[in-house]
Amino acid sequence: MTQNTCVIAGGGPAGAMLALLLARAGVQVTLLEKHADFLRDFRGDTIHPSTLQVLDELGLAEEFHRLPHRKAYGLTVETDDARTPVADLSRIPGKYRYIAFVPQWDFLTLLTTAAGRYPNFRLVMEAEVHDVIREGGAVRGVRYRDASGEHELRAALTVAADGRRSDVRRAAGLVPVEHGAPMDVVWFRLPRGSADPDGTFLRISAGHIMLSINRESYWQLAYVIPKGGFDALRAQGIEALREPVARLLPHLADRAGLIGGFEDVSVLSVALNRLRRWHRPGLLVIGDAAHAMSPIFGVGINLAVQDAVAAANLLAGPLAAGAEIPESLLARVQRRRTPPTVVTQFAQRAVQNLLVRPALSAGSRPARVPPDLTRIPVLRGLTGRFIGLGVLPEHVRSPIGAHPG
């Protein structure tokens, strides 16, 4: 049985960022990731100005910008009849006024590599956490399995950052409140040609919604379907997916046939939920494990990173000093991060109900689109700021207590 000051389950954006911040503060921290690598294709990859600012504060902005990426200075929606701007990021305050599209595996590798420069950080891959250690009414670590068998890892603080299907959350008896989502997402990719458009955009037509993400050599495509509708789509045959691709995205019509079958796609079951309580004695839950976000606005990564920064700001000092972490301090993390979570999810639910649900059920009727909010002076700044910076952007205030080895 191994002892750590902090063990984090889940090597996604929340877990990797928190591990980096704690290692930087001198905390002995172990990050457990159940997969062998970070190369899972269909993950969010929008890094918003709020996260870029955090990277800047950590001295990682230059290294981040050396990664292959594309910048988006605004967001638009395209319909059969018009192209409508919905947010302008060029006017938001701060140094970074764009969204950077970066494959999430590159972002996670950047964070864990930076954390690995500290001798008090340990990353264990292929480590699947399946239970927590309980002692005296508190969580005191985790049980995990890897290729060599079963292990126990004791810790003063356990952090569940293992995603929307969190095993640590389940083991601790925490159940999120579901707020519902009218859609799921079918992810796939097609090659990108030299004459294709440059941008990333949302395409809406009667009964159809598709997101196109430019990844230089290929398009990552997200076809939005009604909740639970994948079996019905598959029953219609692969042409039911090829046809809307060719019709909604004419520049890809010559490549739609490259979708060989449904084995070439991945399905994201969209969830929108959050815990009433993000903590137990000795345990904190953050990121998607605390609040699953809809893909609307693409803010999931950024909310998770903000959770990690807030947690480190409050907990890194006491953990580095070896102090007992009272549950009241864990509750402060939740109180800090609940308002932005609630407001963001409220906005996502509004878009789901006002735009997504009507579009998916539009039939032959034209899809409704929002007005051009960038033409209204007050809203021009608000929509860009909301999407780019969020409700309560965090800044790195955790101490520096360790030096790279």
LOLUMMI-898776 format. One record per residue (C-alpha): residue in one letter; x, y, z. Coordinates in pm, 1 decimal, always signed. Layout:
N
  rest        xx        yy        zz
     a         X         Y         Z
...
REM end
This chain:
405
  rest        xx        yy        zz
     m      +0.0      +0.0      +0.0
     t    +143.6    +336.3    -108.7
     q     +87.8    +671.7     +64.9
     n     +44.2   +1005.5    -115.3
     t     -67.9   +1349.2      -9.6
     c    -316.2   +1363.4    -298.2
     v    -437.4   +1106.6    -548.3
     i    -634.7   +1217.8    -853.3
     a    -845.5    +972.1   -1049.3
     g    -877.5   +1071.1   -1415.3
     g    -623.9   +1225.2   -1650.8
     g    -861.2   +1455.7   -1835.5
     p    -837.1   +1837.1   -1833.1
     a    -949.4   +1875.0   -1469.7
     g    -726.5   +1602.1   -1330.8
     a    -419.0   +1691.5   -1535.9
     m    -441.4   +2062.8   -1455.2
     l    -494.4   +2003.1   -1083.6
     a    -204.3   +1756.9   -1074.2
     l     +22.9   +2014.6   -1238.4
     l     -78.6   +2290.8    -998.1
     l     -37.1   +2070.4    -690.0
     a    +299.1   +1935.6    -805.7
     r    +412.8   +2293.0    -868.6
     a    +314.1   +2376.5    -509.5
     g    +525.1   +2092.4    -369.5
     v    +244.3   +1845.7    -301.1
     q    +316.9   +1474.3    -344.3
     v     +53.5   +1387.8    -605.8
     t     -29.7   +1081.0    -812.7
     l    -248.1   +1100.5   -1123.1
     l    -418.7    +775.7   -1224.1
     e    -539.0    +740.4   -1585.2
     k    -720.4    +424.1   -1690.1
     h    -616.4    +434.7   -2056.6
     a    -275.3    +355.6   -2201.0
     d    -251.0    +698.0   -2369.1
     f    -452.6   +1013.8   -2432.9
     l    -522.4    +932.2   -2799.4
     r    -898.6    +908.5   -2797.0
     d   -1029.0   +1076.2   -3106.4
     f   -1365.5   +1220.9   -3020.0
     r   -1300.2   +1454.9   -2730.4
     g   -1355.6   +1825.8   -2702.9
     d   -1067.9   +2036.3   -2828.4
     t   -1173.1   +2398.7   -2780.8
     i    -930.6   +2590.2   -2559.5
     h   -1097.0   +2919.3   -2469.9
     p    -934.0   +3248.9   -2363.4
     s    -991.9   +3169.6   -1994.5
     t    -777.9   +2856.3   -2024.7
     l    -519.2   +3030.6   -2243.3
     q    -480.6   +3287.5   -1966.5
     v    -423.3   +3010.8   -1710.0
     l    -155.5   +2859.1   -1935.2
     d      +2.6   +3203.5   -1964.5
     e     +11.8   +3239.1   -1586.2
     l    +186.4   +2901.5   -1565.7
     g    +445.6   +2999.6   -1825.6
     l    +309.1   +2743.3   -2073.4
     a    +145.4   +2972.1   -2329.3
     e    +438.7   +2974.8   -2567.9
     e    +475.2   +2597.3   -2549.6
     f    +100.8   +2556.9   -2607.0
     h    +103.7   +2778.7   -2913.7
     r    +376.0   +2565.1   -3068.7
     l    +121.1   +2282.7   -3086.9
     p     -68.4   +2250.8   -3416.3
     h    -380.0   +2461.9   -3369.8
     r    -631.0   +2689.8   -3538.2
     k    -769.5   +3013.4   -3400.3
     a   -1134.2   +3119.0   -3413.1
     y   -1209.7   +3484.2   -3338.3
     g   -1586.1   +3438.5   -3347.2
     l   -1859.8   +3180.8   -3376.4
     t   -2111.6   +3151.0   -3657.7
     v   -2415.5   +2943.4   -3745.5
     e   -2493.8   +2858.6   -4108.2
     t   -2842.4   +2773.6   -4232.5
     d   -2978.2   +2703.2   -4579.7
     d   -3025.1   +3077.5   -4629.5
     a   -2774.1   +3267.7   -4420.7
     r   -2454.3   +3276.5   -4220.5
     t   -2520.8   +3431.9   -3877.8
     p   -2251.9   +3549.0   -3632.3
     v   -2341.4   +3462.7   -3273.6
     a   -2030.3   +3575.3   -3084.7
     d   -1738.1   +3809.9   -3143.4
     l   -1432.8   +3732.6   -2930.6
     s   -1218.2   +4011.5   -3072.3
     r   -1357.2   +4259.8   -2818.7
     i   -1321.6   +4065.7   -2495.8
     p   -1072.6   +4191.1   -2235.7
     g    -737.7   +4025.4   -2189.9
     k    -446.2   +3905.5   -2396.6
     y    -622.0   +3616.2   -2572.4
     r    -920.3   +3696.8   -2792.5
     y    -974.9   +3371.4   -2975.0
     i   -1059.3   +3007.1   -2923.7
     a    -774.3   +2769.9   -3006.1
     f    -872.8   +2435.2   -3156.0
     v    -617.8   +2179.6   -3037.9
     p    -658.3   +1800.6   -3022.1
     q    -723.2   +1723.4   -2657.4
     w    -450.0   +1459.7   -2645.1
     d    -191.3   +1727.7   -2727.6
     f    -329.7   +1952.2   -2452.9
     l    -320.8   +1671.3   -2193.8
     t     +31.2   +1571.5   -2297.8
     l    +139.0   +1934.5   -2250.6
     l      -2.1   +1944.4   -1895.3
     t    +129.1   +1605.7   -1782.3
     t    +471.0   +1671.0   -1935.0
     a    +489.4   +1998.8   -1743.4
     a    +381.5   +1821.0   -1423.4
     g    +639.8   +1550.1   -1487.7
     r    +918.2   +1806.1   -1449.7
     y    +848.4   +1805.0   -1075.1
     p    +991.9   +1512.1    -876.4
     n    +684.5   +1496.5    -651.5
     f    +449.0   +1411.1    -942.9
     r    +370.5   +1060.0   -1057.0
     l    +155.4    +956.5   -1354.5
     v     +27.7    +598.9   -1368.5
     m    -131.3    +494.4   -1696.5
     e    -361.8    +193.7   -1743.1
     a    -469.1    +236.3   -1379.8
     e    -844.4    +187.3   -1348.4
     v    -981.3    +318.0   -1019.5
     h   -1281.2    +112.7    -907.3
     d   -1329.2    +187.6    -537.3
     v   -1232.4    +419.9    -254.7
     i   -1065.4    +339.6     +75.9
     r   -1284.0    +434.3    +371.5
     e   -1149.4    +488.5    +718.7
     g   -1322.0    +653.0   +1013.5
     g   -1603.0    +792.6    +799.2
     a   -1363.7    +953.0    +549.8
     v   -1217.7    +864.8    +211.1
     r    -847.3    +788.1    +249.1
     g    -744.2    +685.9     -99.9
     v    -843.4    +455.6    -383.3
     r    -826.6     +98.5    -503.9
     y    -721.2     +50.9    -861.7
     r    -618.8    -225.3   -1096.3
     d    -358.6    -237.5   -1368.6
     a    -182.2    -505.5   -1570.0
     s      +1.7    -626.5   -1261.3
     g    -309.7    -666.9   -1046.1
     e    -496.7    -488.5    -766.9
     h    -346.7    -197.8    -571.7
     e    -435.8     +41.1    -291.1
     l    -314.8    +398.0    -282.7
     r    -374.7    +591.3     +38.4
     a    -391.2    +970.2     +36.1
     a    -485.0   +1262.1    +258.6
     l    -707.2   +1389.1     -24.4
     t    -871.7   +1197.1    -307.0
     v    -997.2   +1388.1    -610.9
     a   -1248.6   +1237.7    -852.4
     a   -1185.6   +1383.4   -1197.5
     d   -1274.9   +1065.7   -1384.6
     g   -1547.8   +1201.1   -1609.4
     r   -1921.7   +1187.7   -1642.8
     r   -1936.2    +815.2   -1566.1
     s   -1711.8    +854.5   -1261.9
     d   -1642.6    +529.3   -1076.8
     v   -1506.4    +722.2    -779.3
     r   -1826.0    +925.7    -757.0
     r   -2030.2    +606.1    -767.9
     a   -1814.8    +438.3    -503.1
     a   -1863.9    +740.0    -276.0
     g   -2242.0    +721.9    -315.0
     l   -2276.9   +1055.9    -496.3
     v   -2548.1   +1072.5    -763.8
     p   -2588.3   +1372.0   -1000.3
     v   -2919.3   +1540.6   -1073.2
     e   -3003.7   +1502.3   -1443.0
     h   -3125.9   +1807.8   -1634.7
     g   -3180.0   +1634.7   -1966.7
     a   -3048.6   +1674.7   -2319.0
     p   -3245.9   +1639.2   -2642.6
     m   -2953.7   +1511.1   -2848.4
     d   -2664.9   +1272.8   -2891.2
     v   -2368.1   +1326.6   -3122.9
     v   -2225.9   +1098.6   -3391.6
     w   -1854.1   +1172.0   -3440.7
     f   -1651.9   +1078.1   -3748.4
     r   -1384.5   +1219.6   -3976.9
     l   -1331.9   +1284.9   -4346.1
     p   -1022.2   +1401.2   -4536.5
     r    -984.1   +1773.7   -4592.6
     g    -910.7   +1909.2   -4939.6
     s    -705.9   +2213.9   -5032.4
     a   -1014.6   +2393.2   -5169.5
     d   -1226.7   +2332.8   -4857.4
     p   -1335.5   +2619.5   -4629.9
     d   -1090.2   +2719.9   -4357.4
     g   -1317.4   +2773.8   -4063.0
     t   -1494.1   +2571.4   -3798.5
     f   -1869.3   +2622.8   -3806.3
     l   -2212.3   +2494.8   -3706.2
     r   -2447.9   +2401.7   -3990.2
     i   -2823.2   +2385.2   -3928.6
     s   -3098.1   +2275.8   -4163.6
     a   -3451.2   +2144.5   -4112.5
     g   -3410.5   +1830.1   -3904.2
     h   -3029.6   +1835.3   -3912.6
     i   -2738.5   +1989.5   -3718.8
     m   -2371.3   +1931.7   -3799.2
     l   -2050.9   +2074.1   -3653.9
     s   -1736.0   +2084.3   -3869.1
     i   -1397.3   +2118.0   -3696.9
     n   -1099.5   +2190.4   -3918.7
     r    -804.0   +1974.7   -3812.2
     e    -583.9   +2074.6   -4106.6
     s    -550.9   +1736.1   -4279.3
     y    -904.4   +1620.4   -4198.2
     w   -1244.9   +1733.3   -4079.6
     q   -1373.2   +1615.3   -3745.4
     l   -1747.9   +1609.5   -3791.7
     a   -2025.0   +1593.1   -3535.9
     y   -2372.1   +1499.9   -3658.5
     v   -2634.7   +1583.5   -3397.6
     i   -2920.8   +1333.8   -3366.4
     p   -3225.8   +1313.0   -3136.8
     k   -3155.1   +1164.8   -2794.4
     g   -3131.2    +787.8   -2815.1
     g   -3165.0    +800.5   -3192.8
     f   -2850.1    +614.5   -3298.2
     d   -3016.1    +272.6   -3329.8
     a   -3282.1    +422.8   -3556.8
     l   -3014.4    +593.1   -3767.5
     r   -2816.3    +272.0   -3798.9
     a   -3128.6     +78.5   -3896.4
     q   -3168.4    +307.5   -4199.3
     g   -2824.6    +215.5   -4329.7
     i   -2509.3    +419.6   -4377.1
     e   -2667.5    +631.3   -4652.9
     a   -2876.6    +795.9   -4381.0
     l   -2550.7    +951.7   -4258.5
     r   -2380.0   +1006.2   -4592.5
     e   -2677.8   +1193.2   -4741.3
     p   -2696.5   +1478.5   -4486.2
     v   -2317.4   +1517.0   -4497.3
     a   -2328.1   +1567.1   -4874.3
     r   -2629.3   +1798.1   -4857.7
     l   -2529.6   +2012.6   -4560.0
     l   -2161.3   +2031.5   -4654.2
     p   -2143.4   +2035.9   -5036.3
     h   -1765.1   +2064.2   -5033.0
     l   -1759.3   +1714.4   -4877.3
     a   -2009.0   +1556.8   -5117.8
     d   -1730.2   +1381.7   -5307.8
     r   -1600.0   +1228.0   -4983.0
     a   -1921.7   +1130.4   -4804.3
     g   -1890.6    +782.1   -4953.6
     l   -1568.1    +734.2   -4754.1
     i   -1783.8    +675.4   -4445.9
     g   -1765.5    +301.5   -4492.6
     g   -2008.9    +199.8   -4220.1
     f   -2119.2    +269.0   -3867.5
     e   -1802.5    +103.0   -3741.4
     d   -1629.5    +421.8   -3862.0
     v   -1819.5    +646.3   -3619.4
     s   -1832.3    +702.9   -3245.0
     v   -2138.9    +809.9   -3046.2
     l   -2136.1   +1060.7   -2762.0
     s   -2435.3   +1023.4   -2532.9
     v   -2489.9   +1385.2   -2430.6
     a   -2560.8   +1447.5   -2063.4
     l   -2632.1   +1762.4   -1866.8
     n   -2618.3   +1712.4   -1492.4
     r   -2447.5   +1815.1   -1170.9
     l   -2399.1   +1694.3    -817.5
     r   -2577.8   +1859.8    -529.3
     r   -2270.4   +1790.2    -319.7
     w   -1918.9   +1775.2    -465.4
     h   -1744.2   +1639.0    -157.2
     r   -1724.7   +1389.5    +123.5
     p   -1464.8   +1392.2    +404.5
     g   -1135.2   +1335.8    +226.1
     l   -1291.1   +1348.3    -122.6
     l   -1348.5   +1625.3    -377.7
     v   -1525.1   +1584.1    -712.4
     i   -1447.9   +1822.5   -1000.5
     g   -1489.7   +1855.8   -1377.0
     d   -1733.7   +1634.4   -1564.5
     a   -1758.2   +1405.7   -1261.7
     a   -1918.9   +1696.8   -1074.0
     h   -2109.8   +1847.6   -1366.2
     a   -2146.8   +1696.2   -1711.5
     m   -2177.0   +1975.8   -1965.4
     s   -2357.0   +1980.7   -2297.6
     p   -2128.6   +2032.3   -2601.0
     i   -2308.4   +2363.5   -2660.4
     f   -2055.3   +2652.5   -2654.1
     g   -1771.4   +2395.8   -2634.6
     v   -1690.6   +2502.1   -2277.5
     g   -1653.6   +2161.9   -2107.3
     i   -1272.3   +2163.1   -2104.5
     n   -1263.5   +2518.4   -1978.1
     l   -1509.4   +2464.7   -1692.7
     a   -1303.3   +2162.8   -1587.5
     v    -978.8   +2363.7   -1594.1
     q   -1140.6   +2643.4   -1393.6
     d   -1251.1   +2388.8   -1130.7
     a    -892.3   +2266.7   -1104.2
     v    -750.0   +2617.9   -1066.3
     a   -1004.5   +2708.5    -797.6
     a    -934.3   +2383.5    -610.6
     a    -558.6   +2439.5    -622.2
     n    -593.3   +2799.7    -507.9
     l    -773.8   +2682.0    -194.2
     l    -606.9   +2348.1    -126.4
     a    -245.8   +2354.9    -251.2
     g    -107.1   +2552.8     +42.2
     p    -264.1   +2339.9    +316.7
     l    -177.2   +2016.6    +133.5
     a    +185.6   +2122.4     +86.6
     a    +205.3   +2207.8    +456.7
     g     +71.8   +1865.6    +551.9
     a    -239.1   +2012.1    +714.2
     e    -558.5   +1814.8    +756.7
     i    -810.4   +1918.3    +490.7
     p   -1147.0   +1976.7    +659.7
     e   -1460.3   +1909.9    +456.9
     s   -1553.9   +2275.8    +505.5
     l   -1256.8   +2368.2    +284.5
     l   -1372.2   +2125.9     +15.7
     a   -1716.0   +2284.1     +40.3
     r   -1556.2   +2621.2     -36.9
     v   -1437.8   +2483.1    -370.9
     q   -1794.6   +2385.0    -453.4
     r   -1932.6   +2721.4    -344.4
     r   -1677.3   +2895.6    -564.3
     r   -1752.4   +2689.9    -874.0
     t   -2127.4   +2634.8    -842.2
     p   -2241.4   +2978.5    -973.2
     p   -2052.4   +2954.2   -1307.6
     t   -2164.3   +2593.1   -1346.7
     v   -2530.4   +2676.5   -1284.1
     v   -2530.9   +2980.8   -1513.4
     t   -2351.8   +2796.9   -1794.9
     q   -2583.1   +2497.5   -1773.8
     f   -2884.9   +2728.3   -1768.3
     a   -2762.5   +2888.3   -2091.4
     q   -2698.4   +2546.4   -2244.4
     r   -3049.3   +2431.8   -2154.9
     a   -3192.4   +2747.7   -2311.1
     v   -3008.8   +2682.0   -2638.9
     q   -3116.1   +2318.3   -2630.4
     n   -3479.1   +2417.9   -2592.8
     l   -3483.5   +2721.1   -2823.2
     l   -3252.7   +2603.2   -3102.0
     v   -3149.1   +2237.1   -3091.3
     r   -3481.0   +2073.9   -3009.4
     p   -3679.9   +2274.0   -3269.8
     a   -3411.0   +2219.9   -3534.9
     l   -3403.5   +1842.3   -3483.9
     s   -3782.1   +1821.7   -3502.2
     a   -3826.8   +2080.3   -3776.7
     g   -3920.9   +1829.8   -4046.4
     s   -3963.0   +2026.1   -4368.1
     r   -3989.5   +2361.9   -4191.7
     p   -3691.9   +2600.5   -4208.2
     a   -3469.1   +2577.9   -3902.2
     r   -3486.2   +2869.4   -3662.1
     v   -3161.9   +3056.1   -3601.8
     p   -3066.2   +3321.8   -3349.0
     p   -3042.9   +3682.9   -3462.1
     d   -2704.2   +3834.5   -3533.4
     l   -2620.4   +3922.9   -3173.4
     t   -2296.2   +4089.6   -3278.6
     r   -2499.4   +4378.5   -3424.3
     i   -2632.4   +4473.7   -3080.6
     p   -2361.6   +4670.2   -2896.3
     v   -2437.5   +4540.7   -2545.4
     l   -2483.9   +4178.7   -2651.8
     r   -2180.3   +4188.6   -2880.0
     g   -1952.8   +4206.9   -2578.5
     l   -2161.1   +3986.1   -2350.7
     t   -2185.3   +3683.5   -2579.4
     g   -1815.2   +3691.6   -2661.0
     r   -1720.8   +3734.8   -2297.4
     f   -1957.1   +3459.5   -2182.3
     i   -1822.4   +3206.7   -2431.6
     g   -1459.2   +3316.2   -2416.6
     l   -1407.9   +3387.8   -2046.7
     g   -1706.2   +3235.9   -1872.6
     v   -1893.5   +3362.8   -1569.3
     l   -1613.5   +3352.3   -1312.3
     p   -1271.3   +3305.8   -1473.4
     e   -1007.8   +3179.4   -1231.3
     h    -646.9   +3292.5   -1202.9
     v    -354.7   +3092.9   -1068.9
     r    -291.8   +3190.7    -707.9
     s    -161.8   +2860.3    -574.5
     p    +191.8   +2874.6    -431.4
     i    +512.5   +2764.9    -599.9
     g    +674.8   +2522.2    -359.1
     a    +870.4   +2286.5    -583.1
     h   +1124.5   +2325.8    -859.4
     p   +1152.2   +2109.8   -1169.2
     g   +1391.4   +1820.2   -1124.1
REM end
